[in-house]
Amino acid sequence: MCRFIALFSFLCIFPTAVFSTTLTQHVSHDSKRTGVQLLCGKIGRKLSSVSVKECNALAFDEPRFYSVGGLPILEKHFPATKSHAPKVLFIGGIHGDEYSSVSVTFKWLKTLNKHHSGAYDWHFLPLANPDGLLQSRSSRVNRNKVDLNRNFIPASGFPDPLVHWKKKARERSRYYPGKAPLSEPESQVIHQLIEEYRPDIVVSVHAPHGILDFDGSSLKPPKKLGPLHLRQLGTYPGSLGNYAWFVKRIPVMTIELPHAGIMPSRRDIGRMWTDLVGWVGEKSTIRKEIVLSD
Ligand SMILES: [Zn+2]
């Protein structure tokens, strides 16, 4: 599949923006930085549309979290300059075999690195499941063979994810939710970020259904994002959409790119980003709306 991605490796490289956040001060600072560089090397070799140089140029925050296999969970925070600015938690690659979800997230990261105005607050996790992506044959699931997007706490009124998997998902291994919610370090990271960062909206990038999905009745979703049109599909117990909206009351936008192994055109990548930022801008009263809806 990477050969497909190689066809679309033309996307431009933006200059490095210098940004750092002091998340932790630790004696192993240098080894953590080396860990990020090693991870960028692996990503660059796996995804032809993301070069090692591009990855390193993003100057990711010092890692705080690690996967089952010991790889850093990359984070990049873009702080707002105003206190009540909308806060967006942005997640790519929760499914390791959806290559484009990682590659496109990297492209949007580069755009933000160049153009971040401080109007909104962004927190990016461009590769939430590094073990799934970076093994020789990439997988949807993590190293423990758990579908991270079924490993969250289910909302009340929804079945237990494991029971649902056995009865409704025909025990297909791709959708295994794990022995218990939040059993996996990668889903724990997202859970912790939701608790600490308290985003106003979560954006999660997937493939290959080619639609825009949205969970959350407190905000009116955009009708489209670039070429993707709104189609609300509902949630599965244990999914991020089910947890974030029905448990935490945080709306979740799910961007389903059309192909897992083929990048959208540069134009469509730009249109999706422009529409997303425009929608966040229109919803600059996001926080107020959420308070009113509670
Ligand atoms: Zn997915």
Residues whose N, C-alpha, C, O or C-beta is under 5 A from the ligand:
A	BS01	ZN	H95 E98 H206 A207
